[in-house]
Amino acid sequence: MRDLKVEVFADGADIEQMKSAYQNKEVDGFTTNPSLMAKAGIKDYKQFAEDAVNAIPDASISFEVFADDMETMRKEAEILMNYGKNVFVKIPVVNTQGESLIPLIKELSAENVQLNVTAVYTIEQVKEIVDAVKEGVPTYVSVFAGRIADTGVDPMPLMKEAVEVCHSKAGVKLLWASCRELYNVIQADEIGCDIITCPGDVVKKLPNIGRDINELSVDTVKGFAKDIKTSGLAIL
């Protein structure tokens, strides 16, 4: 596998998968969000956070606030940040009403809270975040490149500009969010993106990086042959 400069984070909330990925050194860190937690069937957020940090004490983990107003988000952030020194508190750049959460981001960063600012889609938002955070305080700016691509728009120009903006302030890292395929890891690496979050199915494909594509035809036909045998279907 080729050497990558970009850090690969696993995106999910299955605690056993997280433990396995950490123990096997498959990834460099972890991110979670409310949708992934619901999918994983998490019933107790605080217990999940405690279990995750106990199992993964020295790799970055991002936990997201649940509230929609700044006052409650602040209270939740204070709880989440105390689970461990490796915890990043995820704050969306806007709430459900489209109101900017930059004031809260600025306030928390000034208090040295490690933030992962999420749901970012525009270069204007990237600039506002970088301007707001305190220099030297570890901060991730999570741009949803995959969801931008889902609209039929090439995210690469935005991501390239975002790299420069984020790197203009010490402590700020650009995170490529909503990875769709393994090639996104190569793209993120080539433009100097700091982190990319990958779902489990993409993490499993990481060892494929650097494989000789000339081998793939035989592998594919072997897969066909296995499925033919399993299916019991026949032409003659």
TIDRENZA-51892 format. One record per residue (C-alpha): residue in three letters; z, x negated, y negated. Coordinates in steps of 0.001 Angstrom, whole numbers, plus 524288, in hexadecimal, padded with zeros to 5 digits. Example, Ala and Ser with C-alpha at 12.3 -4.5 7.8 and 13.67 -1.06 7.14 Angstrom:
<sites>
Ala81E787CFF481194
Ser81BE47CA9A80424
</sites>
This chain:
<sites>
Met800008000080000
Arg7FC967FABD7F27D
Asp8078E7F6E27E951
Leu80AA6801787DF7B
Lys8111B7FF887D259
Val8134D80E1F7D099
Glu820128132D7D63A
Val81E8781E477DFF5
Phe828B4829137DF7A
Ala829E3833D17E9B5
Asp8297C841867E41D
Gly8318484B2E7EC10
Ala83EED8509F7EF27
Asp8400584F7E7FDEF
Ile84C318470C7FF03
Glu848E0841F480C9A
Gln83B3283DED80862
Met84102837577FC6B
Lys84AB682FC1804C3
Ser8400482B8380E21
Ala836F28271E80332
Tyr8420C81F657FCF9
Gln84695818EE8098A
Asn838A38155980D79
Lys83593810377FFC0
Glu829A7819077FEFA
Val82B6E81BDC7F06B
Asp83212816647E451
Gly838F7822AE7DF84
Phe839ED8316F7E01F
Thr8377683D627D7A3
Thr83B5284B867D9BE
Asn8390C8582A7D255
Pro83D398667B7D365
Ser830CA86A827DA9A
Leu8326E85FD67E4D5
Met840CC863267E68C
Ala83D85871717E8CA
Lys8332686D7D7F2B5
Ala83CED864D07F9D1
Gly846CF86FF57FA70
Ile8515E869297F25F
Lys85CE88726D7F0A9
Asp86699869BF7E95F
Tyr860CD8610E7DEBE
Lys86D22859297DC68
Gln86EE5856627EAE2
Phe860958528B7EC11
Ala861B9849297E096
Glu86E268432D7E601
Asp86847841847F393
Ala85BCF83B947EE0E
Val862D7831717E5B8
Asn86C2382DEE7F0D7
Ala8609482BB67F9E3
Ile85841825017EF7C
Pro861A281D547E6D8
Asp858658136F7E0BC
Ala84B01819B77DF20
Ser84713822447D3AC
Ile84930830E57D5CC
Ser8456083B767CC06
Phe84CB48486C7CBAE
Glu847D5853587C2D4
Val84F9885C927BA3B
Phe84E5486B097BD68
Ala8518D871877B05E
Asp847D28760F7A61B
Asp84FF287400799CD
Met853FC866FE793F7
Glu862968697A793D1
Thr8634186C7E7A264
Met8598D861C27A5B5
Arg8627B8582379EF2
Lys86E1685C697A73D
Glu865F585B5E7B39C
Ala8610184DE47AF9D
Glu86F028491B7AE09
Ile8720684D877BBEF
Leu865BD847D07C200
Met866A383A887BB55
Asn874198384C7C10E
Tyr86F8E838977CF37
Gly86B6C82A647CE9A
Lys8663481F257C66D
Asn85906820D47CD2F
Val8579082EF77C8A3
Phe84D578331E7BEA5
Val84F058408F7B88F
Lys84260848427B82F
Ile8405484FFB7ABAA
Pro833AB8579A7A978
Val82CCC854C679CA9
Val82CFD8636A79975
Asn8344886F6179E74
Thr82E6587BFC7A3BC
Gln82C76880FB795C8
Gly82485874FC79225
Glu82F6186FDA78966
Ser82FE48610C78849
Leu83B8085A7178EBB
Ile8396484DC878739
Pro8463984FB077FA2
Leu84DEA84FE878C77
Ile8461F84471791E1
Lys8492283C8F785B0
Glu857848401F78622
Leu8595C83CB179489
Ser851CA830037938D
Ala85A0982BF2787DC
Glu865B982D6D790F4
Asn85F288244379ACB
Val85BDA82EF47A497
Gln850C182AC37AD8F
Leu846588353C7AC47
Asn83A4F839817B3AF
Val832F2842057AA02
Thr82A6D84B107B208
Ala81F918553E7B0D3
Val8180C84C837A76B
Tyr8097D84F397A58A
Thr804F0849EF7985E
Ile804C683CE37916A
Glu80B9784373785E3
Gln8170C846C078ED9
Val8173D838C5793FC
Lys817F68336E78623
Glu822CB83CEC7824C
Ile82AE58390878E28
Val8293C82A6B78BF9
Asp82CC682C0C77D99
Ala838DA833F678125
Val83F2982B5C78B70
Lys8480D81FD8788B1
Glu841EC8129878ABE
Gly846D680BBE796E5
Val84C078181279D81
Pro844C781A057AA6D
Thr83B9D825A87A8C3
Tyr8308C82B497B0EA
Val825A18332A7AA97
Ser81FFD83BB27B56A
Val811F183F7A7B27F
Phe80C6F8496D7BC1D
Ala7FF66842B87BE6B
Gly7FCA684A637CAD6
Arg7FE578579E7C44A
Ile7F5C78531D7B901
Ala7EB3E84FC87C2F3
Asp7ED1885D4B7C8F9
Thr7E7B88630F7BC53
Gly7DB2285B487BDCF
Val7DF1D8511F7B3AA
Asp7DF14842837B69F
Pro7ED1F83DDC7B440
Met7E99C82F677B3C7
Pro7E70C82E2B7A511
Leu7F429834957A240
Met7FB3E82C497AC4E
Lys7F56A81F9C7A70A
Glu7F9AE822F97993A
Ala806FB8275A79E1F
Val80903819FB7A477
Glu8078D8136E79735
Val8104181D2979035
Cys81B1C81C4579A5B
His81AAC80D7879ABD
Ser81C4980CD578BF7
Lys82AF580F0C78D82
Ala833FB807567966F
Gly839C380F457A18C
Val82F168199A7A221
Lys826D781AF97AE6A
Leu81B1B823B97B0D1
Leu81BE882BF87BD19
Trp80F92831F07C338
Ala8143083F2F7C81E
Ser80DD7849487D11F
Cys806A183F4D7D96E
Arg7FC10846047E16A
Glu7F69383B3E7EA24
Leu7F8C282D1E7EE06
Tyr7EE1E828547E4DA
Asn7F69D82CC37D971
Val7FFDB8219A7DD0D
Ile7F4BB817D97DB5C
Gln7F0C381E357CE78
Ala7FEB581DC57C953
Asp8001580F917CD67
Glu7F34880B587C729
Ile7F672811007B9B7
Gly8041880B317B94A
Cys80BBB817B17BB9E
Asp819C48144C7BF3D
Ile81CF381EE27C93A
Ile815E78292F7D131
Thr81CCB834297D85E
Cys816BE837BB7E56D
Pro8192A843307EE99
Gly81CAC8400C7FCA2
Asp80EDD84146801EE
Val809FF836FD7F848
Val8157C82DDC7FAE5
Lys811A682DF380957
Lys8040182942805A0
Leu808A081D5C7FDF1
Pro8066F8141C809A0
Asn7F8018180C80920
Ile7F614810B97FC60
Gly7ED20805407FF09
Arg7E80B80A2680C24
Asp7D9FD806E280FAF
Ile7D2608139A80DC4
Asn7C8C080F1281830
Glu7D34D812528222E
Leu7D46B8205981DBB
Ser7C858825F482476
Val7CD8E8224D831ED
Asp7DB3F8271082E75
Thr7D5AC83402829CD
Val7CDAB836358362A
Lys7D97E832A483E7A
Gly7E0D583D4D8372D
Phe7D5F5846F683A23
Ala7D6758433384890
Lys7E5278452F84924
Asp7E41E85299842CB
Ile7D8F48568D84BD4
Lys7E141853438579C
Thr7ED0285A7A8521E
Ser7E5178668F84E7A
Gly7DF2D8688285BF7
Leu7D25E86C9985594
Ala7C5318693F85B85
Ile7B6BD86AB685880
Leu7B1A38692A8667A
</sites>
